[in-house]
Amino acid sequence: MPQENTDVQIVSSFLEASMAPDPVRAATFMSADVKITFTGGRVMPDPQAITAFNGSRYAWVKKALGNFDWMDRGDHTVVYSNGTLYGEWSDGRSFSGNRYLDRFEVRNGKITHMDVWNDSAEWLLMPEIAKA
């Protein structure tokens, strides 16, 4: 299997673990010095912080994985994952169709950088644009 496909599998396995949520397993796919930046520029030190943040925003949340795109950058692979979020806000309202785009850098079999974007902030600010 080519290295790039292995890197996509690493990202896919990380996403599955993080949506379980199993932050301990998710951490096994990340380097010790991983850089994680969420929507709004929120810096997260580790997958446990992601789980805690998601717990403050959602009663629960999952990803409907869409596509994975990758590119070889020489010393690392960039992997993009897109799809939608679905779940329940902390106030009990359900949601689906919330677009996300995650960008990962994978070096030597570990995720070293993760950037996260999604529609949640907009939907919270303007509930009338959210899909139910």
The first five atom37 places (N, CA, C, CB, O) and aatype in JSON, in Angstrom:
{
  "aatype": [12, 14, 5, 6, 2, 16, 3, 19, 5, 9, 19, 15, 15, 13, 10, 6, 0, 15, 12, 0, 14, 3, 14, 19, 1, 0, 0, 16, 13, 12, 15, 0, 3, 19, 11, 9, 16, 13, 16, 7, 7, 1, 19, 12, 14, 3, 14, 5, 0, 9, 16, 0, 13, 2, 7, 15, 1, 18, 0, 17, 19, 11, 11, 0, 10, 7, 2, 13, 3, 17, 12, 3, 1, 7, 3, 8, 16, 19, 19, 18, 15, 2, 7, 16, 10, 18, 7, 6, 17, 15, 3, 7, 1, 15, 13, 15, 7, 2, 1, 18, 10, 3, 1, 13, 6, 19, 1, 2, 7, 11, 9, 16, 8, 12, 3, 19, 17, 2, 3, 15, 0, 6, 17, 10, 10, 12, 14, 6, 9, 0, 11, 0],
  "atom_mask": [
    [1, 1, 1, 1, 1],
    [1, 1, 1, 1, 1],
    [1, 1, 1, 1, 1],
    [1, 1, 1, 1, 1],
    [1, 1, 1, 1, 1],
    [1, 1, 1, 1, 1],
    [1, 1, 1, 1, 1],
    [1, 1, 1, 1, 1],
    [1, 1, 1, 1, 1],
    [1, 1, 1, 1, 1],
    [1, 1, 1, 1, 1],
    [1, 1, 1, 1, 1],
    [1, 1, 1, 1, 1],
    [1, 1, 1, 1, 1],
    [1, 1, 1, 1, 1],
    [1, 1, 1, 1, 1],
    [1, 1, 1, 1, 1],
    [1, 1, 1, 1, 1],
    [1, 1, 1, 1, 1],
    [1, 1, 1, 1, 1],
    [1, 1, 1, 1, 1],
    [1, 1, 1, 1, 1],
    [1, 1, 1, 1, 1],
    [1, 1, 1, 1, 1],
    [1, 1, 1, 1, 1],
    [1, 1, 1, 1, 1],
    [1, 1, 1, 1, 1],
    [1, 1, 1, 1, 1],
    [1, 1, 1, 1, 1],
    [1, 1, 1, 1, 1],
    [1, 1, 1, 1, 1],
    [1, 1, 1, 1, 1],
    [1, 1, 1, 1, 1],
    [1, 1, 1, 1, 1],
    [1, 1, 1, 1, 1],
    [1, 1, 1, 1, 1],
    [1, 1, 1, 1, 1],
    [1, 1, 1, 1, 1],
    [1, 1, 1, 1, 1],
    [1, 1, 1, 0, 1],
    [1, 1, 1, 0, 1],
    [1, 1, 1, 1, 1],
    [1, 1, 1, 1, 1],
    [1, 1, 1, 1, 1],
    [1, 1, 1, 1, 1],
    [1, 1, 1, 1, 1],
    [1, 1, 1, 1, 1],
    [1, 1, 1, 1, 1],
    [1, 1, 1, 1, 1],
    [1, 1, 1, 1, 1],
    [1, 1, 1, 1, 1],
    [1, 1, 1, 1, 1],
    [1, 1, 1, 1, 1],
    [1, 1, 1, 1, 1],
    [1, 1, 1, 0, 1],
    [1, 1, 1, 1, 1],
    [1, 1, 1, 1, 1],
    [1, 1, 1, 1, 1],
    [1, 1, 1, 1, 1],
    [1, 1, 1, 1, 1],
    [1, 1, 1, 1, 1],
    [1, 1, 1, 1, 1],
    [1, 1, 1, 1, 1],
    [1, 1, 1, 1, 1],
    [1, 1, 1, 1, 1],
    [1, 1, 1, 0, 1],
    [1, 1, 1, 1, 1],
    [1, 1, 1, 1, 1],
    [1, 1, 1, 1, 1],
    [1, 1, 1, 1, 1],
    [1, 1, 1, 1, 1],
    [1, 1, 1, 1, 1],
    [1, 1, 1, 1, 1],
    [1, 1, 1, 0, 1],
    [1, 1, 1, 1, 1],
    [1, 1, 1, 1, 1],
    [1, 1, 1, 1, 1],
    [1, 1, 1, 1, 1],
    [1, 1, 1, 1, 1],
    [1, 1, 1, 1, 1],
    [1, 1, 1, 1, 1],
    [1, 1, 1, 1, 1],
    [1, 1, 1, 0, 1],
    [1, 1, 1, 1, 1],
    [1, 1, 1, 1, 1],
    [1, 1, 1, 1, 1],
    [1, 1, 1, 0, 1],
    [1, 1, 1, 1, 1],
    [1, 1, 1, 1, 1],
    [1, 1, 1, 1, 1],
    [1, 1, 1, 1, 1],
    [1, 1, 1, 0, 1],
    [1, 1, 1, 1, 1],
    [1, 1, 1, 1, 1],
    [1, 1, 1, 1, 1],
    [1, 1, 1, 1, 1],
    [1, 1, 1, 0, 1],
    [1, 1, 1, 1, 1],
    [1, 1, 1, 1, 1],
    [1, 1, 1, 1, 1],
    [1, 1, 1, 1, 1],
    [1, 1, 1, 1, 1],
    [1, 1, 1, 1, 1],
    [1, 1, 1, 1, 1],
    [1, 1, 1, 1, 1],
    [1, 1, 1, 1, 1],
    [1, 1, 1, 1, 1],
    [1, 1, 1, 1, 1],
    [1, 1, 1, 0, 1],
    [1, 1, 1, 1, 1],
    [1, 1, 1, 1, 1],
    [1, 1, 1, 1, 1],
    [1, 1, 1, 1, 1],
    [1, 1, 1, 1, 1],
    [1, 1, 1, 1, 1],
    [1, 1, 1, 1, 1],
    [1, 1, 1, 1, 1],
    [1, 1, 1, 1, 1],
    [1, 1, 1, 1, 1],
    [1, 1, 1, 1, 1],
    [1, 1, 1, 1, 1],
    [1, 1, 1, 1, 1],
    [1, 1, 1, 1, 1],
    [1, 1, 1, 1, 1],
    [1, 1, 1, 1, 1],
    [1, 1, 1, 1, 1],
    [1, 1, 1, 1, 1],
    [1, 1, 1, 1, 1],
    [1, 1, 1, 1, 1],
    [1, 1, 1, 1, 1],
    [1, 1, 1, 1, 1],
    [1, 1, 1, 1, 1]
  ],
  "atom_positions": [
    [[0.85, -1.19, 0.0], [0.0, 0.0, 0.0], [0.89, 1.24, 0.0], [-0.96, 0.01, 1.23], [1.81, 1.34, 0.81]],
    [[0.63, 2.18, -0.89], [1.45, 3.4, -0.92], [1.35, 4.17, 0.39], [1.02, 4.3, -2.08], [0.34, 4.09, 1.1]],
    [[2.41, 4.92, 0.71], [2.46, 5.69, 1.96], [1.28, 6.64, 2.09], [3.76, 6.48, 2.04], [0.73, 6.79, 3.18]],
    [[0.89, 7.29, 0.98], [-0.21, 8.25, 1.04], [-1.5, 7.59, 1.51], [-0.42, 8.9, -0.33], [-2.23, 8.16, 2.33]],
    [[-1.79, 6.41, 1.01], [-2.99, 5.71, 1.44], [-2.9, 5.32, 2.91], [-3.23, 4.47, 0.59], [-3.91, 5.34, 3.62]],
    [[-1.72, 4.98, 3.36], [-1.52, 4.69, 4.77], [-1.8, 5.93, 5.61], [-0.08, 4.19, 5.02], [-2.41, 5.83, 6.67]],
    [[-1.37, 7.09, 5.14], [-1.62, 8.33, 5.87], [-3.1, 8.68, 5.9], [-0.83, 9.48, 5.23], [-3.6, 9.16, 6.92]],
    [[-3.81, 8.43, 4.81], [-5.27, 8.64, 4.8], [-5.92, 7.7, 5.82], [-5.86, 8.4, 3.38], [-6.84, 8.1, 6.52]],
    [[-5.45, 6.46, 5.89], [-6.0, 5.51, 6.86], [-5.73, 5.96, 8.3], [-5.41, 4.12, 6.64], [-6.58, 5.79, 9.17]],
    [[-4.56, 6.54, 8.54], [-4.25, 7.08, 9.87], [-5.26, 8.16, 10.24], [-2.8, 7.65, 9.92], [-5.78, 8.16, 11.36]],
    [[-5.54, 9.07, 9.32], [-6.51, 10.14, 9.58], [-7.9, 9.56, 9.79], [-6.52, 11.15, 8.42], [-8.61, 9.96, 10.71]],
    [[-8.3, 8.62, 8.94], [-9.61, 8.0, 9.07], [-9.76, 7.3, 10.42], [-9.84, 7.0, 7.93], [-10.8, 7.42, 11.07]],
    [[-8.74, 6.58, 10.83], [-8.78, 5.89, 12.13], [-8.83, 6.89, 13.28], [-7.55, 4.98, 12.29], [-9.53, 6.66, 14.27]],
    [[-8.1, 7.99, 13.16], [-8.15, 9.04, 14.18], [-9.57, 9.6, 14.29], [-7.16, 10.17, 13.85], [-10.1, 9.74, 15.39]],
    [[-10.19, 9.91, 13.15], [-11.54, 10.47, 13.17], [-12.54, 9.5, 13.79], [-11.98, 10.85, 11.75], [-13.41, 9.91, 14.56]],
    [[-12.42, 8.23, 13.45], [-13.31, 7.23, 14.05], [-13.15, 7.2, 15.57], [-13.03, 5.83, 13.46], [-14.14, 7.16, 16.29]],
    [[-11.92, 7.22, 16.04], [-11.67, 7.2, 17.49], [-12.18, 8.47, 18.16], [-10.17, 7.02, 17.78], [-12.75, 8.42, 19.24]],
    [[-11.96, 9.61, 17.51], [-12.37, 10.87, 18.14], [-13.88, 11.02, 18.18], [-11.77, 12.05, 17.39], [-14.4, 11.7, 19.07]],
    [[-14.6, 10.41, 17.26], [-16.05, 10.5, 17.26], [-16.7, 9.45, 18.16], [-16.58, 10.35, 15.85], [-17.9, 9.51, 18.4]],
    [[-15.92, 8.49, 18.67], [-16.49, 7.43, 19.51], [-17.18, 7.96, 20.77], [-15.4, 6.46, 19.91], [-18.25, 7.42, 21.06]],
    [[-16.74, 8.91, 21.54], [-15.38, 9.47, 21.56], [-14.44, 8.61, 22.42], [-15.41, 10.91, 22.09], [-14.8, 8.16, 23.5]],
    [[-13.25, 8.41, 21.89], [-12.2, 7.7, 22.61], [-10.91, 8.51, 22.47], [-12.02, 6.23, 22.06], [-10.05, 8.18, 21.65]],
    [[-10.77, 9.59, 23.27], [-9.61, 10.46, 23.12], [-8.28, 9.77, 23.4], [-9.74, 11.65, 24.03], [-7.25, 10.18, 22.87]],
    [[-8.29, 8.73, 24.21], [-7.04, 8.01, 24.5], [-6.58, 7.29, 23.23], [-7.24, 6.99, 25.66], [-5.4, 7.37, 22.87]],
    [[-7.49, 6.59, 22.56], [-7.13, 5.92, 21.3], [-6.79, 6.95, 20.23], [-8.29, 5.01, 20.82], [-5.83, 6.77, 19.48]],
    [[-7.57, 8.05, 20.16], [-7.31, 9.09, 19.16], [-5.89, 9.62, 19.31], [-8.33, 10.24, 19.3], [-5.22, 9.9, 18.31]],
    [[-5.43, 9.77, 20.53], [-4.08, 10.31, 20.78], [-2.99, 9.41, 20.22], [-3.87, 10.49, 22.28], [-1.89, 9.89, 19.92]],
    [[-3.26, 8.12, 20.05], [-2.23, 7.22, 19.53], [-1.9, 7.51, 18.07], [-2.69, 5.78, 19.66], [-0.86, 7.07, 17.58]],
    [[-2.75, 8.24, 17.38], [-2.51, 8.58, 15.98], [-1.81, 9.93, 15.83], [-3.82, 8.6, 15.22], [-1.49, 10.34, 14.71]],
    [[-1.56, 10.62, 16.95], [-0.98, 11.97, 16.92], [0.42, 11.99, 17.51], [-1.88, 12.95, 17.67], [0.73, 11.21, 18.41]],
    [[1.25, 12.89, 16.99], [2.58, 13.07, 17.57], [2.45, 13.75, 18.92], [3.5, 13.89, 16.61], [1.44, 14.4, 19.21]],
    [[3.47, 13.61, 19.73], [3.45, 14.22, 21.08], [3.37, 15.74, 21.01], [4.7, 13.8, 21.86], [2.85, 16.37, 21.92]],
    [[3.89, 16.33, 19.94], [3.89, 17.79, 19.81], [2.89, 18.28, 18.75], [5.29, 18.29, 19.47], [3.12, 19.3, 18.1]],
    [[1.79, 17.55, 18.59], [0.77, 17.9, 17.6], [0.26, 19.32, 17.81], [-0.39, 16.9, 17.66], [0.14, 19.79, 18.94]],
    [[-0.03, 20.0, 16.72], [-0.62, 21.34, 16.76], [-2.07, 21.21, 16.26], [0.21, 22.38, 15.88], [-2.29, 20.81, 15.12]],
    [[-3.04, 21.53, 17.12], [-4.45, 21.41, 16.79], [-5.09, 22.79, 16.88], [-5.17, 20.39, 17.74], [-5.02, 23.44, 17.92]],
    [[-5.72, 23.22, 15.79], [-6.4, 24.52, 15.78], [-7.83, 24.32, 15.28], [-5.65, 25.54, 14.89], [-8.05, 23.8, 14.19]],
    [[-8.79, 24.73, 16.11], [-10.2, 24.6, 15.78], [-10.74, 25.9, 15.2], [-11.01, 24.2, 17.02], [-10.06, 26.92, 15.21]],
    [[-11.95, 25.84, 14.7], [-12.67, 27.01, 14.2], [-12.55, 28.15, 15.2], [-14.15, 26.67, 13.93], [-12.66, 27.94, 16.41]],
    [[-12.33, 29.35, 14.69], [-12.18, 30.5, 15.56], [-10.77, 30.67, 16.1], [0.0, 0.0, 0.0], [-10.52, 31.56, 16.91]],
    [[-9.84, 29.81, 15.66], [-8.46, 29.9, 16.12], [-8.21, 29.31, 17.49], [0.0, 0.0, 0.0], [-7.17, 29.57, 18.1]],
    [[-9.15, 28.5, 17.99], [-8.96, 27.86, 19.31], [-7.88, 26.79, 19.2], [-10.3, 27.23, 19.82], [-7.99, 25.86, 18.41]],
    [[-6.84, 26.94, 20.01], [-5.74, 25.97, 20.02], [-6.05, 24.91, 21.06], [-4.38, 26.67, 20.31], [-6.38, 25.21, 22.21]],
    [[-5.92, 23.66, 20.65], [-6.17, 22.52, 21.54], [-4.86, 21.77, 21.75], [-7.27, 21.56, 20.95], [-4.14, 21.51, 20.78]],
    [[-4.53, 21.41, 22.98], [-3.26, 20.72, 23.21], [-3.27, 19.24, 22.86], [-2.87, 20.87, 24.64], [-2.22, 18.66, 22.6]],
    [[-4.47, 18.61, 22.84], [-4.53, 17.17, 22.65], [-5.97, 16.74, 22.39], [-3.95, 16.43, 23.87], [-6.89, 17.56, 22.53]],
    [[-6.19, 15.47, 22.03], [-7.55, 14.99, 21.77], [-8.49, 15.09, 22.98], [-7.5, 13.56, 21.3], [-9.7, 15.24, 22.81]],
    [[-7.95, 15.01, 24.18], [-8.79, 15.17, 25.37], [-9.43, 16.56, 25.39], [-7.97, 14.94, 26.65], [-10.58, 16.7, 25.79]],
    [[-8.69, 17.57, 24.97], [-9.22, 18.93, 24.91], [-10.31, 19.05, 23.85], [-8.09, 19.95, 24.63], [-11.28, 19.78, 24.02]],
    [[-10.15, 18.32, 22.74], [-11.19, 18.31, 21.71], [-12.48, 17.73, 22.28], [-10.73, 17.49, 20.47], [-13.55, 18.3, 22.09]],
    [[-12.37, 16.61, 22.97], [-13.55, 15.97, 23.58], [-14.21, 16.91, 24.58], [-13.16, 14.65, 24.26], [-15.43, 17.01, 24.61]],
    [[-13.42, 17.59, 25.39], [-13.97, 18.53, 26.38], [-14.66, 19.69, 25.68], [-12.85, 19.06, 27.31], [-15.75, 20.09, 26.09]],
    [[-14.05, 20.24, 24.63], [-14.66, 21.34, 23.9], [-15.97, 20.91, 23.26], [-13.7, 21.87, 22.82], [-16.99, 21.6, 23.38]],
    [[-15.95, 19.75, 22.59], [-17.18, 19.26, 21.97], [-18.26, 19.03, 23.02], [-16.91, 17.96, 21.21], [-19.44, 19.26, 22.75]],
    [[-17.88, 18.58, 24.21], [-18.84, 18.37, 25.29], [-19.48, 19.66, 25.77], [0.0, 0.0, 0.0], [-20.59, 19.64, 26.3]],
    [[-18.78, 20.78, 25.61], [-19.35, 22.06, 26.02], [-20.3, 22.63, 24.97], [-18.24, 23.06, 26.31], [-21.16, 23.46, 25.29]],
    [[-20.16, 22.21, 23.74], [-20.97, 22.74, 22.64], [-22.13, 21.81, 22.26], [-20.09, 22.98, 21.42], [-23.22, 22.27, 21.92]],
    [[-21.89, 20.53, 22.33], [-22.86, 19.54, 21.87], [-23.23, 18.57, 22.99], [-22.31, 18.76, 20.65], [-22.41, 18.27, 23.86]],
    [[-24.49, 18.09, 22.98], [-24.84, 16.95, 23.83], [-24.11, 15.72, 23.28], [-26.41, 16.72, 23.87], [-23.59, 14.89, 24.03]],
    [[-24.08, 15.63, 21.96], [-23.26, 14.64, 21.25], [-23.1, 15.09, 19.8], [-23.91, 13.21, 21.33], [-23.93, 15.84, 19.28]],
    [[-22.04, 14.64, 19.18], [-21.77, 15.0, 17.79], [-21.02, 13.85, 17.11], [-20.94, 16.32, 17.71], [-20.17, 13.2, 17.71]],
    [[-21.35, 13.62, 15.85], [-20.68, 12.62, 15.02], [-20.39, 13.22, 13.66], [-21.54, 11.31, 14.89], [-20.98, 14.24, 13.28]],
    [[-19.49, 12.59, 12.92], [-19.18, 13.02, 11.57], [-19.69, 11.98, 10.58], [-17.66, 13.24, 11.39], [-19.46, 10.78, 10.75]],
    [[-20.39, 12.45, 9.56], [-20.68, 11.63, 8.39], [-19.52, 11.92, 7.43], [-22.12, 11.96, 7.73], [-19.48, 12.96, 6.77]],
    [[-18.58, 10.99, 7.37], [-17.38, 11.21, 6.57], [-17.73, 11.29, 5.1], [-16.35, 10.1, 6.82], [-18.48, 10.46, 4.58]],
    [[-17.18, 12.28, 4.44], [-17.37, 12.44, 3.0], [-16.17, 11.9, 2.26], [0.0, 0.0, 0.0], [-15.97, 10.69, 2.18]],
    [[-15.36, 12.8, 1.72], [-14.2, 12.42, 0.93], [-12.9, 12.69, 1.67], [-14.2, 13.15, -0.4], [-12.83, 13.55, 2.55]],
    [[-11.88, 11.95, 1.28], [-10.51, 12.2, 1.72], [-9.7, 12.55, 0.48], [-9.91, 10.96, 2.48], [-9.71, 11.82, -0.51]],
    [[-8.99, 13.66, 0.54], [-8.08, 14.06, -0.53], [-6.7, 14.22, 0.1], [-8.54, 15.4, -1.22], [-6.58, 14.66, 1.24]],
    [[-5.66, 13.86, -0.64], [-4.31, 13.94, -0.08], [-3.33, 14.44, -1.13], [-3.87, 12.57, 0.45], [-3.56, 14.35, -2.33]],
    [[-2.22, 14.96, -0.62], [-1.12, 15.36, -1.49], [0.2, 15.13, -0.78], [-1.26, 16.85, -1.91], [0.33, 15.35, 0.42]],
    [[1.16, 14.68, -1.54], [2.51, 14.45, -1.03], [3.25, 15.77, -1.02], [3.27, 13.38, -1.89], [3.36, 16.44, -2.06]],
    [[3.77, 16.16, 0.13], [4.52, 17.42, 0.26], [6.0, 17.15, 0.53], [3.93, 18.28, 1.4], [6.7, 18.01, 1.06]],
    [[6.47, 15.98, 0.16], [7.88, 15.65, 0.34], [8.15, 15.03, 1.69], [0.0, 0.0, 0.0], [8.27, 13.81, 1.79]],
    [[8.23, 15.85, 2.74], [8.53, 15.33, 4.08], [7.27, 14.98, 4.86], [9.35, 16.34, 4.86], [7.36, 14.48, 5.98]],
    [[6.09, 15.25, 4.29], [4.83, 14.9, 4.96], [3.71, 14.8, 3.92], [4.47, 15.96, 6.05], [3.87, 15.2, 2.77]],
    [[2.6, 14.27, 4.36], [1.41, 14.17, 3.52], [0.34, 15.07, 4.11], [0.9, 12.71, 3.41], [0.11, 15.07, 5.32]],
    [[-0.33, 15.85, 3.26], [-1.48, 16.65, 3.68], [-2.73, 15.85, 3.32], [-1.48, 18.08, 3.01], [-2.89, 15.42, 2.17]],
    [[-3.61, 15.67, 4.29], [-4.86, 14.94, 4.09], [-6.01, 15.86, 4.45], [-4.9, 13.63, 4.93], [-6.03, 16.46, 5.53]],
    [[-6.97, 15.98, 3.55], [-8.2, 16.72, 3.82], [-9.35, 15.73, 3.98], [-8.52, 17.74, 2.67], [-9.46, 14.76, 3.23]],
    [[-10.19, 15.98, 4.96], [-11.41, 15.2, 5.16], [-12.58, 16.17, 5.16], [-11.36, 14.36, 6.49], [-12.56, 17.17, 5.88]],
    [[-13.6, 15.88, 4.35], [-14.79, 16.71, 4.39], [-16.02, 15.84, 4.61], [-14.93, 17.53, 3.1], [-15.97, 14.62, 4.42]],
    [[-17.09, 16.46, 4.99], [-18.34, 15.75, 5.23], [-19.27, 16.64, 6.0], [0.0, 0.0, 0.0], [-19.23, 17.87, 5.88]],
    [[-20.12, 16.03, 6.8], [-21.06, 16.8, 7.61], [-21.08, 16.29, 9.04], [-22.47, 16.74, 7.0], [-20.8, 15.13, 9.32]],
    [[-21.42, 17.2, 9.93], [-21.64, 16.86, 11.34], [-23.13, 16.67, 11.56], [-21.06, 17.96, 12.28], [-23.96, 17.32, 10.92]],
    [[-23.46, 15.78, 12.49], [-24.84, 15.63, 12.94], [-24.81, 15.32, 14.42], [-25.58, 14.51, 12.14], [-23.81, 14.81, 14.93]],
    [[-25.88, 15.62, 15.11], [-25.92, 15.36, 16.54], [-26.99, 16.17, 17.22], [0.0, 0.0, 0.0], [-28.07, 16.4, 16.69]],
    [[-26.65, 16.59, 18.43], [-27.59, 17.34, 19.26], [-26.84, 18.45, 19.98], [-28.31, 16.42, 20.28], [-25.81, 18.21, 20.6]],
    [[-27.38, 19.68, 19.87], [-26.8, 20.8, 20.61], [-26.98, 20.57, 22.1], [-27.45, 22.14, 20.18], [-27.78, 19.72, 22.51]],
    [[-26.27, 21.31, 22.9], [-26.35, 21.16, 24.36], [-27.75, 21.48, 24.9], [-25.33, 22.05, 25.04], [-28.09, 21.06, 26.0]],
    [[-28.57, 22.23, 24.13], [-29.93, 22.54, 24.57], [-30.96, 21.5, 24.13], [-30.34, 23.9, 24.05], [-32.15, 21.67, 24.38]],
    [[-30.5, 20.43, 23.49], [-31.39, 19.34, 23.1], [-31.88, 19.38, 21.66], [0.0, 0.0, 0.0], [-32.49, 18.41, 21.2]],
    [[-31.63, 20.47, 20.93], [-32.05, 20.52, 19.52], [-31.13, 19.63, 18.68], [-32.02, 21.98, 18.99], [-29.91, 19.65, 18.85]],
    [[-31.73, 18.87, 17.78], [-30.92, 18.03, 16.89], [-30.48, 18.85, 15.68], [-31.71, 16.77, 16.45], [-31.09, 19.87, 15.34]],
    [[-29.42, 18.4, 15.04], [-28.94, 19.05, 13.82], [-28.31, 18.01, 12.91], [-27.93, 20.18, 14.15], [-27.9, 16.94, 13.36]],
    [[-28.22, 18.35, 11.64], [-27.52, 17.52, 10.65], [-27.16, 18.42, 9.48], [-28.39, 16.29, 10.19], [-27.65, 19.54, 9.38]],
    [[-26.31, 17.92, 8.61], [-25.92, 18.69, 7.44], [-24.96, 19.83, 7.72], [0.0, 0.0, 0.0], [-24.78, 20.7, 6.87]],
    [[-24.33, 19.84, 8.87], [-23.38, 20.87, 9.29], [-22.03, 20.55, 8.63], [-23.26, 20.94, 10.88], [-21.35, 19.61, 9.04]],
    [[-21.67, 21.33, 7.63], [-20.45, 21.03, 6.86], [-19.19, 21.15, 7.71], [-20.34, 21.98, 5.66], [-19.08, 22.01, 8.58]],
    [[-18.24, 20.26, 7.44], [-16.92, 20.38, 8.07], [-15.84, 20.15, 7.02], [-16.76, 19.39, 9.25], [-16.05, 19.48, 6.01]],
    [[-14.67, 20.7, 7.3], [-13.46, 20.44, 6.52], [-12.31, 20.39, 7.52], [-13.22, 21.54, 5.41], [-12.07, 21.36, 8.24]],
    [[-11.62, 19.28, 7.55], [-10.45, 19.11, 8.42], [-9.21, 18.94, 7.54], [-10.63, 17.88, 9.38], [-9.25, 18.25, 6.53]],
    [[-8.13, 19.57, 7.95], [-6.85, 19.45, 7.25], [-5.83, 18.86, 8.21], [-6.36, 20.84, 6.7], [-5.68, 19.35, 9.34]],
    [[-5.14, 17.83, 7.79], [-4.14, 17.15, 8.61], [-2.8, 17.13, 7.9], [-4.6, 15.71, 8.94], [-2.73, 17.09, 6.68]],
    [[-1.73, 17.16, 8.69], [-0.39, 16.86, 8.19], [0.07, 15.6, 8.9], [0.61, 18.06, 8.41], [0.01, 15.51, 10.13]],
    [[0.53, 14.62, 8.12], [0.99, 13.35, 8.67], [2.47, 13.2, 8.33], [0.16, 12.14, 8.11], [2.86, 13.26, 7.16]],
    [[3.28, 12.99, 9.36], [4.73, 12.78, 9.2], [5.12, 11.52, 9.96], [5.54, 14.02, 9.72], [4.76, 11.34, 11.12]],
    [[5.84, 10.65, 9.29], [6.36, 9.43, 9.93], [5.27, 8.67, 10.67], [7.48, 9.79, 10.9], [5.5, 8.17, 11.78]],
    [[4.09, 8.58, 10.07], [3.02, 7.77, 10.63], [2.22, 8.41, 11.75], [0.0, 0.0, 0.0], [1.4, 7.73, 12.37]],
    [[2.42, 9.7, 12.01], [1.68, 10.39, 13.08], [1.13, 11.72, 12.56], [2.6, 10.64, 14.32], [1.75, 12.38, 11.73]],
    [[-0.04, 12.09, 13.06], [-0.62, 13.39, 12.75], [0.16, 14.44, 13.53], [-2.15, 13.45, 13.08], [0.24, 14.37, 14.76]],
    [[0.72, 15.41, 12.82], [1.51, 16.46, 13.48], [0.79, 17.81, 13.49], [2.84, 16.61, 12.79], [1.16, 18.7, 14.26]],
    [[-0.22, 17.95, 12.65], [-0.95, 19.22, 12.57], [-2.38, 18.92, 12.16], [-0.27, 20.22, 11.55], [-2.62, 18.08, 11.29]],
    [[-3.33, 19.61, 12.79], [-4.75, 19.43, 12.47], [-5.44, 20.78, 12.53], [-5.43, 18.42, 13.46], [-5.34, 21.5, 13.53]],
    [[-6.14, 21.13, 11.46], [-6.96, 22.34, 11.43], [-8.41, 21.91, 11.19], [-6.48, 23.34, 10.31], [-8.67, 21.03, 10.37]],
    [[-9.34, 22.53, 11.91], [-10.75, 22.16, 11.86], [-11.6, 23.37, 11.52], [-11.21, 21.54, 13.21], [-11.47, 24.43, 12.13]],
    [[-12.49, 23.2, 10.53], [-13.48, 24.23, 10.2], [-14.83, 23.56, 10.07], [-13.1, 24.99, 8.87], [-14.93, 22.44, 9.56]],
    [[-15.9, 24.24, 10.54], [-17.26, 23.75, 10.36], [-18.26, 24.89, 10.49], [-17.58, 22.63, 11.37], [-17.89, 26.02, 10.84]],
    [[-19.52, 24.59, 10.22], [-20.58, 25.59, 10.26], [-21.14, 25.85, 11.65], [-21.7, 25.17, 9.36], [-22.01, 26.71, 11.8]],
    [[-20.68, 25.16, 12.68], [-21.3, 25.26, 14.0], [-21.38, 26.69, 14.52], [-20.54, 24.43, 14.99], [-22.42, 27.09, 15.03]],
    [[-20.31, 27.45, 14.4], [-20.32, 28.82, 14.94], [-21.4, 29.65, 14.27], [-18.95, 29.48, 14.76], [-22.14, 30.37, 14.94]],
    [[-21.5, 29.56, 12.95], [-22.52, 30.31, 12.23], [-23.92, 29.86, 12.65], [-22.35, 30.14, 10.72], [-24.81, 30.68, 12.84]],
    [[-24.09, 28.56, 12.79], [-25.4, 28.03, 13.15], [-25.81, 28.46, 14.55], [-25.41, 26.51, 13.04], [-26.98, 28.7, 14.81]],
    [[-24.84, 28.55, 15.46], [-25.15, 28.99, 16.82], [-25.49, 30.48, 16.85], [-23.97, 28.7, 17.76], [-26.35, 30.91, 17.61]],
    [[-24.81, 31.27, 16.01], [-25.07, 32.71, 15.96], [-26.38, 33.03, 15.25], [-23.93, 33.42, 15.27], [-27.08, 33.97, 15.62]],
    [[-26.69, 32.25, 14.22], [-27.9, 32.48, 13.42], [-28.67, 31.17, 13.26], [-27.54, 33.08, 12.03], [-28.59, 30.55, 12.2]],
    [[-29.41, 30.75, 14.28], [-30.1, 29.46, 14.23], [-31.03, 29.29, 13.03], [-30.89, 29.27, 15.48], [-31.29, 28.17, 12.6]],
    [[-31.52, 30.39, 12.48], [-32.45, 30.3, 11.35], [-31.79, 29.73, 10.09], [-33.04, 31.66, 11.05], [-32.5, 29.27, 9.2]],
    [[-30.46, 29.77, 10.0], [-29.8, 29.2, 8.82], [-29.45, 27.73, 9.0], [-28.54, 29.99, 8.49], [-29.05, 27.07, 8.05]],
    [[-29.6, 27.22, 10.21], [-29.25, 25.83, 10.51], [-30.3, 24.89, 9.94], [-29.12, 25.61, 12.03], [-31.49, 25.2, 9.91]],
    [[-29.83, 23.74, 9.49], [-30.73, 22.69, 9.02], [-31.06, 21.79, 10.21], [-30.09, 21.86, 7.85], [-30.2, 21.51, 11.04]],
    [[-32.28, 21.34, 10.28], [-32.68, 20.43, 11.37], [-32.6, 19.0, 10.92], [-34.11, 20.74, 11.85], [-32.89, 18.09, 11.69]]
  ]
}
